[in-house]
Amino acid sequence: MATVELKGVTKRFGAVEVITNVDLSIEEGEFLVLVGPSGCGKSTLLRMISGLETISVGDMFIGGKRVNDVPARDRGISMVFQSYALYPHMTSAQNMSFALRLAGKTPDEQSKRIKPAAGVLGLGDYLDRFPRELSGGQRQRVAMGRAIVREPDVFLFDEPLSNLDAKLRVRMRAELKELHQKLKTTTVYVTHDQVEAMTLADRIVVLRDGIIEQVGAPLELYDNPRNKFVGSFLGSPSMNFFDLRVDPDAPEQAVFADGDKLCLPRSLEGHSRVTVGIRPEALNLVAEGTENAISAKVVVIEPTGAETELFLRKGDTHIIASFRERLNVRPGDTVFLSADPAKYHLFDSTTEMAI
């Protein structure tokens, strides 16, 4: 295990800056997830840690050693890619031992590393099979086994589950978490899937346009996003946002264009407008005339089994509400929604920062 530290790291491709002045410390044994939309720079940042991309400005340390000029093979890292990248003419065991053979390890030394790794990954009965004889999940486990047998100081994962079907992704997430709990190796994991980030991470790094927006534990970021972007990115379905006018005569209230009002958790005296964020699961269906409720028209109903999601519209604003119970509503119905003001997230309408 080892720490990873980035100090003022910037990456440029010609005149284009894709990573900007990143400062980040990854603790020994931590499972850190880099998350953000496509093109935010998360894979570039991972490739700089691995040594597959050079650093334009700044310094990187692994285990306290500066590694800017250290080749990838000498950094003590193993990387699992989005594609399995298995050799089709080699068995699972041969794929897992390939790097060990290149390093000059004897067959006995290879076996001593492969068998424990296969046991951890549940591959003991598949070591003699070729990739074509394995399922997608088994191939991904072989790719992980190839990384494990190198006994690295740091694991790097670049969207390893994106090629799997939805059911298998859920199972593999649990297996990855269990694997980390057993090995306790420092892990940096890249994904665009915020559900993966929330379920796997000890800490999440949210990136946008090469800049770190927020770092913290999953529920810390979910409950206390520092800006509208983080609030919108974490959570499925996404947070609802209402751009409202603050009542100058009653600054503890925000007003919709149709006259509906929300009672804010605190006075916003000095603000003319506010963006109120409310998560779908915080909304409740209430009777007409209920205090602090707003009206909306049902557009689409999506029953998923365990939950029912309502897609609604209030003027030009789209709303998603999520309910555990079955609902007796139809598209076109007007319903009334309310939420506990303590669950509101307030953002400055101009800067989009939390207030």
N, C-alpha and C positions, 0 to 999 in steps of 0.2 A: 504494500500500500504506500501511497505517496500523496503529498499535497500538490496542487496545481495553482499557480498564481500568475495572473496577467496584470501587468502594470502599464497603463497608457498605451495599450495595443491598438494599432491602426493598420488597416489593410487597404491598399490602393491598387487598382488595375488601370494603369495609365493615369488619366485625370479623374477617374471615377473612384470615389471613396466608398467602400462597402462596409467597412467596420471603422467606427470612430471612437478613439480614445477610451477603450474598454478597460476598466479596473475590476478585477474579479478574483476572489480567493475561494478555492474549492478545498474543503477539509479532507483529511485522510479518512477513507472509508465512506465518504458521502456519496449519495446518489443524486446528482445534479442534472436537471433537465433544462435544455435550451429550447424555448418554444417561441413561435411567432409565425406570421403569415409567410407565404412563399416570397422569396427575394429579400427577406429581412437580414440575412447574413449569418444565420445560425450554422449552416453546414460549412461555410467559409471559416467561421471561428473554430469549429471542430477540426477542420483540416489543418489549421495553423497549430493547434495543440498537437496534432499527430505528426507534424513536420512535412505534410504533403503540400502546404502552402507556406511561403516565406512571410515574415512579418515586415511591414514597411516601416513602422515606427513603434517603439516600445520594447518591453522585455517580457519574456516568459520563463517561468521557473517550474521545474518538476522535481519534487523531493528536495527543494532548496537549491537546486543546480540550474543555472541559466542555460537554456537549451536553444536559443535563437539559431545557433549555427550547428546544432547537433543533428545528424541525419535521423530520419524516422526510425530506422532499424535499431538505433542506439538509445532511444528515449525511454525504453521500458514500458511501451504501450502496446495494446492489441486493439484492433479496430474491426467491428462487424458492420458490413455495408448493407445498403438497402437490398441489393441483389445478393443472392447466396454466394455467387462466385465460386462454386464448387467445380472441381475437375470431374467431368462426366465419366472418364475412363478409370477413375480411382474409387475404391471402396470408401465407406465412411471413415474407417480407421486410417486409411492412407491419406485422405483429405485432412484429417485432424493432425496427423503426424508430419505433414509436408514441411512445415517451417522447422520442425525439430531435425528432420533429415538434412535440410540445408545448413543447419547449425552444427552438423557433425555429431549429433547424438546417436548413441548405439541403439540397436533394436530393443535391448533390455530397458534402457533409459526412456525410450519412447513409450514402451508398454506401461512402465510405472506411472507415466503421466496420463496416458490415454484412458486406462481403465477407471481411475477415480473420476475423471471428467465425464466419461460415459455414464458412470453410475449416478452422478449428480444430475445429469441431463436426461436420464431415462433412455439411454441409447445402447445399453448393454446387448440387446438382442439384434441390433441393426448395424453393428460394426462391419459386417461382411457384405452389406448391401451397397449397391451403386446408387447414386443420386436419383436415377430414373425409377428406382424401386421404392422411393421414400415419398411421404406426403410433404406438403409445403411446410408444415410445422416441424417435421423431422429434419428436413433440409436446413431450416433455420437453426435448429439445435446443433446440427453438425457444424454449421458456420460458427456458432458460439463456442462449441467444443474446440475448434481450431484455435480460437483466441485464448481459451482457458488454459490449454496445455502449455502455452508459452509462459504461464505464471507471471503475468505482467504486473507492473505497479499501478497501471491505470487502464480501465476499459473505456473504449469509445464506441458508441453505437450511433449510426447514421440512419435514422428512420427504418429500423430493421423489420418492423411489422407491417409496413405499408403495402406489401404485396400479398398479404394474407386476407382471407375472407373474414367477415365481421365476427363470426362465432369463434374462429381460431385466434383472432387477435385478442379477444377477451381472455381466452385460456393462456395464451402466450404472455400476456401482461402479468398474470398471476405467477407464471413460471419464472419470468424475469425477476420479479420482486423476491420470490423465494430463493432464487439463485444468488442474488445480492446479499440476502440475509445469511446465507451459508458461507459465501466467499469473503464478504466484507471488503471487497476491493473498491477503491475509488472509481467511480463511474460517471462519465459524462454522456448524456443521451440527448439526441436531437430528434424532435418531432414537430409537426405542424398540428398534431391532434391534441387539443387541450385536455381531452379526457385521459389520454395516456399520461400527459404531464401531471394532472391532478392525482392520479392513482399510483404513479410510480415514484414520484420525486420526494426526497427529503427537503429540497429547495428547488424553486423554479426561477429561471431567469427569463423574463419576457423581453423580447427584442423587437424593435421596429426601425427599419431603415438603418441598420447597423449600430443603433444606439440602445443601451439597456434602459428600459422604461421602469422596471421594478424587479427586485430580487427578494424572495422570502419563501416561507413555508406555504404549501398549497392553500390551506384554509385562510392563512393570513392575507394572501393576495385576493382570494375569493371574497372575503368579508370586508377587506379594507383596501380596495384598489386606489392607487395614488392619482390616477387620471381616468378619463373616460375610455381610452383605448384599452387599458388593462381590464377595466370592468366589462367591456364588450367582448374581449377575446376569451376570457376565462368564464366558463359556464355554458351548458348546453341544455335547453335552448339559451340563446344569448339574452343578456340584460335588455330590458325595455328602457328607452330614453324619451323623456318628454321635455321639450324646450318651452319653458313657461315664463310668463310675466310675473314678477314679484309685485304684490299689491302694495303701493306706496303708503296707503293708509293702514294697512295691516301686514307688515313685512314678515309675519309668520305664516302667510298664506301665499300660494302660487296659483295663478289663474290660467285656465285654458282659453283658447280662442272662442269656444262656445259658451263660456261663462262658468263651467265647472271649476271647482276649487279643490286644492289639496292643502291640508294643514301640515305645515313643515315641522320637523322635529325641533327647530330653533328659529329665532328671528334672523332674517337676512337683510336687516337694515343697511342701506348703502349699496345694495345690489338692485339693479332694475330687471335683470333676467336671471334665470337659473335653469340648469338641466337636471332634472330629477331622474335617477336611475332606479328601477324596481325590477327585481328578478322575477321570472315567470312563476316560480313556486311560492313567492310571497303574496301573490294576488289571490283574493277570495271572491266568490260570487255572493252578492248580498242583495237584499230587497231594495226596490226603488224607494228613495227618500232617506236611505241610510246616510248618516253623517260621514263626511270625508270619502264619499264614493263618486265614481265617474261613470258615465255611460259609454258604451261601445257597441258596435254592431258585429255579430258573429259572421265571419267570412268562410272559414274552413274548420272542420272538426277532424282531428286525427286521433283515433283511439289506438293506443299501442299495447293494450293489455293491462299492464300494471298502472299506466297513467293515461290520461286523456289531455291532449293539447288543443287549446282553442287559439285560432288565428283570428284576430279581431281588427277592426279599423275604427279609429276615432278621428274624423276629419281626414287629414292627410297622414296621420300617424298610424303605423302598424304596431300591433300589440300581440304578444304571445303570452298565454297564461297556461299553467300546468297544474293539473289536479289529480289526486290519487283516486278520487271517487268517480263513479259513472255519472254522466250529466244528462239531464233531460232538456237539451237545447238543440236548435236546428239552425243551419245557415240562414241568415237574414234576421234572426232574432236580435232584439236590443237587450243587452244585459247590463248589470251594474257591478263594478269592480271596486274593491277596497283593499288596502294593505296597512299594516302597522307602520306608522311614521318612523318608528325606530329602525325599520328595515330599509328606509330610503337611502340612496346614495346621492349626495349633492355635488354637482360639478359646476365650475364657472363656465358660462356659456361661451366666453371668448377664448380663454386659455385651455379649457377642458380639464383643468386640474381640480382635484377634490377640494371642497371647501367645508 
